[in-house]
């Protein structure tokens, strides 16, 4: 048998070293799945003006975290203007990712600009609140606004319900830590997008959340995937429910005539939509509200009816990202940061 030459020995060592590096890199991607999903220097716009909250008072921790790697700015409704508008010099097309936090009414003309932004390939996350607390924080109430129907057109619906989860109660979080005992703790769904955005074994707490259902898979060219789910011990109850910690809503018993969604079982809490979306205004006029209060119907001649491939995320609550919640559920911040990174890819 021939003895190996010095050159062949060196070559073998180089091959072995290369294989070791590849194995190490593969191991790191398995251990740190979110380390490379948040590209730097994204332009992120956050809209809260349609609600009673603002970034400085309610979402300062979120802004601080996102601003570490990206350029973040607070949007006003005046920024939701056509790309060629000189009204503010700032338009949605300057953004990589749009975050809409909270529910409420947004003028038709503003929704139209969001719609066209998405069809041009813009990415967005809508964190809506199908339920809200009453002024005395004793019951959940229906949250109203036209954002629900608007977002639902793209294939994901924030339902007018409240998800409660008894498995959260069994985790032992004391009420003194600020956690309502029946808030769902999100679990990872069986898909790659969910694995990328869920922060490992840390608890992502969905405060006062609605379920998010989807029919996007029935839309040609569009797919839907759950990013987070409740436990199998959860159920969704209609709003106007008693939410005092000692008065958990009861699940349906399964008797005929009861609402099916009230039965015990997993509930999707966040959904990702991917594909080429149709315009929510396809074949419809856009209502423009004038400064004097009058309205007119317009049919833009340059509107897009079918867009290029994009990504949209719908979450059943925005309160999980408020400063007061992040104090007791810090992993929520990583969850939304990962969503922004996933939206900003590609």
Order of alpha helices (4+ residues) and beta strands (2+ residues): alpha-beta-alpha-alpha-beta-beta-alpha-beta-beta-beta-alpha-beta-beta-alpha-beta-beta-alpha-beta-beta-beta-beta-beta-beta-beta-beta-alpha-alpha
